[in-house]
Amino acid sequence: MPDIKTTLARDIEAENLDIRFTITLPDGSKTKIIINIEAQQKSNPGYSLLNRGIFYAARLISAQLSVEFTNDGSDKEQYDNIKKVYSIWICMDCPEDKKDSIINYSFEPHIIYQGNDKLKLYPNCDLMNITFIHLSGKPDQSHHRLIAMLDILLARMDTETKKKKLQEEHNLPMTIKLEKEMNNMCNLSSGIREEGIREGEVIGIHKGRLETTINNIRNLMHTQNWSAEKAMSALGFDASEYPKYLALLQN
């Protein structure tokens, strides 16, 4: 079980939550782990979330230099004092091929060649763990308890209904502390949805303006019998923008 000593550190720039736990191992020894929690609205943001997760986890490992370990020879343990990092991503708005799933990525040794029978592998291959929790998007759909609970917490339903469902379906008593934490989670989910709506509105405005511009070019080409380049010149376009709009005119 985790020790009482637990510190929380919020990374404001990355809008994530990093939690440092001191835990007691089965053999009685103590160690520290670092957990990074991310709430991800879009599971397909246009790039690999795994690459981003690896970057975040690697940054949490490198940030331990001079804090958890040294590499200047003053400590004989040096890199052996690096603490394990767990980056957990709670993914909403998931595509069908990922919905209702939990996937963990970690380093594992793969022996390419073994020329003797005394080979010993390095321990602690799991210093970096990246886990994606893909929500189903619908309360009461998933058979996995954690996903089902998060689906309720992040669903578009009133807070009182969420409290009731968590009590009745997940046996979570609504203590004052737990109710406060749940309200924070509800506020988080509302903020994420609002941010997504605002982003969608911006994209919609940009798309509308782009369509208007393309129509203006086509109208001049048709009414004046001009080339696309002459129409864009008349509209005040910079020559460097011509290739972009010429490609759009072909669609």
C-alpha positions as CSV (number, residue, x, y, z in Angstrom):
1,M,0.0,0.0,0.0
2,P,1.2,3.6,-0.7
3,D,2.9,5.3,2.3
4,I,1.3,8.4,3.8
5,K,4.0,10.5,2.2
6,T,2.4,11.5,-1.1
7,T,3.2,14.7,-3.0
8,L,1.3,16.3,-5.8
9,A,2.9,18.5,-8.5
10,R,0.9,20.1,-11.3
11,D,2.6,20.8,-14.6
12,I,0.7,23.9,-15.6
13,E,2.3,24.2,-19.1
14,A,1.4,20.6,-20.1
15,E,-1.9,20.7,-18.2
16,N,-1.3,17.4,-16.6
17,L,-1.1,15.9,-13.1
18,D,2.1,14.3,-11.9
19,I,1.9,12.3,-8.7
20,R,4.8,11.0,-6.7
21,F,4.2,8.1,-4.4
22,T,6.4,6.4,-1.9
23,I,5.3,2.8,-1.8
24,T,6.2,-0.1,0.4
25,L,7.2,-3.3,-1.6
26,P,6.3,-6.8,-0.5
27,D,9.8,-7.3,0.9
28,G,9.4,-4.3,3.2
29,S,11.6,-1.9,1.3
30,K,10.4,1.4,0.1
31,T,10.6,3.0,-3.3
32,K,9.1,6.0,-5.2
33,I,7.2,5.9,-8.4
34,I,6.0,8.8,-10.6
35,I,2.5,8.8,-12.1
36,N,1.6,11.2,-14.9
37,I,-2.2,11.4,-15.7
38,E,-3.5,12.9,-18.9
39,A,-7.1,13.6,-20.0
40,Q,-7.2,13.4,-23.8
41,Q,-10.3,14.6,-25.6
42,K,-9.2,13.5,-29.1
43,S,-7.8,10.0,-29.6
44,N,-6.9,10.8,-33.2
45,P,-5.3,14.3,-32.9
46,G,-3.5,13.9,-36.3
47,Y,-0.3,12.4,-34.8
48,S,0.6,9.3,-32.8
49,L,-0.5,9.6,-29.1
50,L,1.9,6.9,-28.3
51,N,4.8,9.1,-29.5
52,R,3.5,11.9,-27.4
53,G,3.2,9.6,-24.4
54,I,6.8,8.4,-24.9
55,F,7.9,12.0,-25.0
56,Y,6.1,12.9,-21.8
57,A,7.4,9.8,-20.0
58,A,11.0,10.4,-21.2
59,R,10.7,14.0,-20.0
60,L,9.7,12.8,-16.6
61,I,12.7,10.5,-16.5
62,S,15.2,13.1,-17.6
63,A,13.7,15.6,-15.1
64,Q,14.9,13.3,-12.3
65,L,18.5,14.3,-12.9
66,S,19.9,16.0,-9.8
67,V,16.6,15.3,-8.1
68,E,16.4,11.6,-7.8
69,F,19.8,10.6,-9.2
70,T,23.1,12.1,-10.3
71,N,25.5,11.2,-13.1
72,D,28.6,13.0,-11.9
73,G,30.1,10.2,-9.8
74,S,29.1,11.6,-6.4
75,D,26.6,8.7,-5.9
76,K,27.8,5.2,-6.8
77,E,24.2,4.2,-7.6
78,Q,23.8,7.0,-10.3
79,Y,21.3,5.9,-13.0
80,D,20.1,3.0,-10.8
81,N,18.3,5.6,-8.7
82,I,15.9,6.6,-11.6
83,K,12.3,6.1,-10.4
84,K,9.8,4.3,-12.5
85,V,7.4,6.5,-14.5
86,Y,3.8,5.6,-15.4
87,S,2.0,7.8,-17.9
88,I,-1.7,7.1,-17.9
89,W,-3.9,8.6,-20.6
90,I,-7.7,8.7,-20.2
91,C,-8.9,8.9,-23.8
92,M,-12.4,10.2,-24.7
93,D,-14.0,10.4,-28.1
94,C,-12.3,7.2,-29.2
95,P,-12.6,5.6,-32.7
96,E,-14.4,2.3,-32.9
97,D,-11.2,0.2,-33.1
98,K,-10.1,1.5,-29.7
99,K,-13.2,2.1,-27.7
100,D,-13.6,0.2,-24.4
101,S,-10.0,-1.0,-24.1
102,I,-6.9,-0.5,-21.9
103,I,-3.5,-0.9,-23.5
104,N,-0.1,-0.7,-21.8
105,Y,3.2,-0.1,-23.6
106,S,6.5,-0.7,-21.9
107,F,10.1,-1.8,-22.7
108,E,10.8,-5.5,-22.9
109,P,14.1,-7.2,-23.7
110,H,14.4,-9.1,-27.0
111,I,17.5,-11.3,-27.2
112,I,18.9,-11.0,-30.7
113,Y,21.8,-13.4,-30.1
114,Q,22.9,-15.5,-27.1
115,G,26.3,-17.1,-27.4
116,N,26.5,-18.5,-23.9
117,D,24.1,-19.9,-21.2
118,K,25.1,-17.4,-18.5
119,L,23.4,-14.3,-20.0
120,K,21.8,-12.1,-17.4
121,L,19.3,-9.4,-18.5
122,Y,19.3,-5.9,-17.0
123,P,16.7,-5.5,-14.3
124,N,14.2,-2.6,-14.3
125,C,13.2,-2.8,-18.0
126,D,9.9,-1.3,-17.0
127,L,11.2,2.2,-16.0
128,M,8.8,3.7,-18.5
129,N,5.1,2.6,-18.8
130,I,2.5,4.2,-21.0
131,T,-1.1,3.2,-20.6
132,F,-4.0,4.3,-22.7
133,I,-7.5,3.9,-21.1
134,H,-10.0,4.2,-24.0
135,L,-13.4,4.9,-22.8
136,S,-16.5,3.4,-24.4
137,G,-18.2,6.8,-24.5
138,K,-21.5,5.4,-23.2
139,P,-22.3,4.8,-19.5
140,D,-23.3,1.2,-18.6
141,Q,-21.8,-0.2,-21.8
142,S,-18.3,-1.4,-20.7
143,H,-17.9,-4.6,-18.6
144,H,-14.6,-3.2,-17.2
145,R,-15.1,-1.6,-13.9
146,L,-12.6,1.2,-14.3
147,I,-13.8,2.2,-17.8
148,A,-17.4,2.0,-16.7
149,M,-16.7,4.3,-13.7
150,L,-14.8,6.8,-15.8
151,D,-17.6,6.7,-18.5
152,I,-20.0,7.8,-15.8
153,L,-17.7,10.5,-14.4
154,L,-17.0,12.1,-17.8
155,A,-20.5,11.6,-19.2
156,R,-22.9,14.4,-20.1
157,M,-25.3,14.0,-17.2
158,D,-26.1,16.0,-14.2
159,T,-23.9,15.6,-11.1
160,E,-26.6,14.2,-8.9
161,T,-27.3,11.4,-11.4
162,K,-23.6,10.6,-11.5
163,K,-23.4,10.4,-7.7
164,K,-26.3,8.0,-7.6
165,K,-24.9,5.8,-10.3
166,L,-21.5,5.7,-8.6
167,Q,-23.1,4.8,-5.3
168,E,-25.4,2.1,-6.6
169,E,-23.4,0.6,-9.4
170,H,-19.8,1.0,-8.1
171,N,-20.3,1.0,-4.3
172,L,-18.6,4.4,-3.9
173,P,-19.9,6.1,-0.8
174,M,-20.3,9.8,-1.3
175,T,-18.1,11.1,1.6
176,I,-17.4,14.8,1.7
177,K,-13.9,14.3,0.3
178,L,-15.0,11.9,-2.4
179,E,-17.8,14.2,-3.4
180,K,-15.4,17.1,-3.7
181,E,-13.0,15.1,-5.9
182,M,-15.9,14.0,-8.1
183,N,-17.1,17.5,-8.6
184,N,-13.5,18.4,-9.7
185,M,-13.7,15.6,-12.2
186,C,-17.0,16.8,-13.5
187,N,-15.7,20.3,-13.9
188,L,-12.7,18.8,-15.8
189,S,-14.9,16.9,-18.2
190,S,-17.0,20.0,-18.8
191,G,-13.9,22.1,-19.5
192,I,-12.6,19.5,-21.9
193,R,-15.9,19.4,-23.8
194,E,-16.1,23.2,-24.0
195,E,-12.5,23.4,-25.3
196,G,-13.4,20.9,-28.0
197,I,-16.5,22.9,-28.9
198,R,-14.5,26.1,-29.2
199,E,-11.9,24.4,-31.3
200,G,-14.6,23.1,-33.6
201,E,-16.1,26.5,-33.9
202,V,-12.7,28.0,-34.9
203,I,-12.2,25.2,-37.5
204,G,-15.7,25.8,-38.9
205,I,-15.1,29.6,-39.2
206,H,-11.8,28.9,-41.0
207,K,-13.4,26.4,-43.4
208,G,-16.3,28.9,-44.2
209,R,-13.8,31.7,-45.0
210,L,-11.8,29.3,-47.2
211,E,-14.8,28.2,-49.1
212,T,-15.8,31.9,-49.7
213,T,-12.3,32.7,-51.0
214,I,-12.4,29.8,-53.4
215,N,-15.8,30.8,-54.6
216,N,-14.6,34.4,-55.2
217,I,-11.7,33.1,-57.3
218,R,-14.0,30.9,-59.4
219,N,-16.5,33.7,-59.9
220,L,-13.8,36.0,-61.3
221,M,-12.5,33.2,-63.5
222,H,-16.0,32.6,-64.9
223,T,-17.3,36.2,-65.3
224,Q,-14.0,37.8,-66.5
225,N,-12.7,34.8,-68.3
226,W,-9.5,35.1,-66.3
227,S,-6.9,32.5,-65.3
228,A,-6.8,31.5,-61.7
229,E,-3.5,33.4,-61.2
230,K,-5.0,36.6,-62.6
231,A,-8.1,36.2,-60.4
232,M,-5.9,35.7,-57.3
233,S,-3.7,38.7,-58.2
234,A,-6.8,40.9,-58.5
235,L,-8.0,39.7,-55.1
236,G,-4.6,40.7,-53.6
237,F,-3.1,37.3,-53.0
238,D,0.6,36.9,-52.5
239,A,2.3,34.8,-55.3
240,S,3.5,32.4,-52.6
241,E,-0.1,31.5,-51.9
242,Y,-1.0,30.5,-55.5
243,P,0.0,26.8,-55.2
244,K,-2.2,26.3,-52.2
245,Y,-5.3,27.7,-53.8
246,L,-4.6,26.2,-57.2
247,A,-4.6,22.8,-55.5
248,L,-7.9,23.6,-53.7
249,L,-9.5,24.7,-57.0
250,Q,-8.9,21.2,-58.4
251,N,-11.2,19.7,-55.7
